[in-house]
Amino acid sequence: MTTTASPSAPAVVGVIGGGRMGAGIAQSFAAAGSSVTVVESGGEAAAAALERVAGGLRRAAERGKLTGPVEEILNRVTTTDSVGGLPAGADLVVEAVPEDAALKAGVLAAAEKAVGDSTVLATNTSSLSVTELAAALSRPGRFLGMHFFNPVPASALVEIVIAPGTDAGAVEAALGWTRALGKKDVVVKDSPGFASSRLGLALGLEAIRMVEDGVASAEAIDDAMSLGYKHPMGPLRLTDLVGLDVRLAIAEYLHATLGERFAPPQLLRDKVARGELGRKSGQGFYAWE
């Protein structure tokens, strides 16, 4: 009788960007046993990133979701203020900077120069073309999308996005690492918005148009989907959590690549212009403390 070994987490991981997503990715890998280096610009930003990881670990411990002491896991996480400070022997480097194609391409190209030939590079983009980002790299075969979901430690899903030039070995490694985190993978080929962002945005934009047209309140629309269709939360509350500015940027990209059905509603543009970005600003379709 043969048995299949359980997947193991990568020994050494780099995460570029220590915001909410990057800190969540770092926390998840550290909790799984990886040594993690987070890249952030400047001492204050690095300290804030480390505190995000620490806070996430404390919350996980309170829920009984950690297998070791918080301090022991946190000791696996270090920071650096330069992409050049990534460990040369990293198994995986995940880019988690804002959704700007030029910015992402730049940091990925710099990361490729800092690490070894066998390192897998991944982008956490939720909608940008993995194929176009790969064009900035000398070794595009070792590059793919690993789209984590917010909040990363609690989310069960990672969307693995494969570009035409991605090597099978890189995909196999990414799948094993995803499973080592205790998460479920879905594999999609590179296309605008992939599967999750494309479908999620279509629902979110239609919900915004319904508010704009006076069909129903945000609360009523969300209740209809959560109670009637068993969604964990309604599309407008989810938009607040994702960030209205993030949703607008994805909508503009999909509008340009897939056509008029992804045109951003004027209400979304107006809210972003007023700074009503959702939970992070305290006001979106809902008021947040």
PEPE-V378404 format. One line per field, one symbol per residue. burial: b if it has 16 or more other ideal C-beta (glycine too) atoms within 10 Angstrom, else e. Layout:
burial->???
This chain:
burial->eeeeeeeebbebbbbbbbebbbbbbbbbbbbbebbbbbbbeeeebbeebbebbbebbebbeeeeebeeebeebbebbebbeebeebbeebbbbbbbbebeeeebbebbbbbbebbeeebbbbbbbbbbbbbebbebbebbebbbbbbbbbbbbeeeebbbbbbebbbeebbebbebbbbbbebebeebebebbbebbbebbbbbbebbbbbeeeeeebeebbebbbeeeeeeebbbbbbbbbbbbbbbbbbebbbeeeeeebebbeebeebbeeebbbbbbebbbbeee
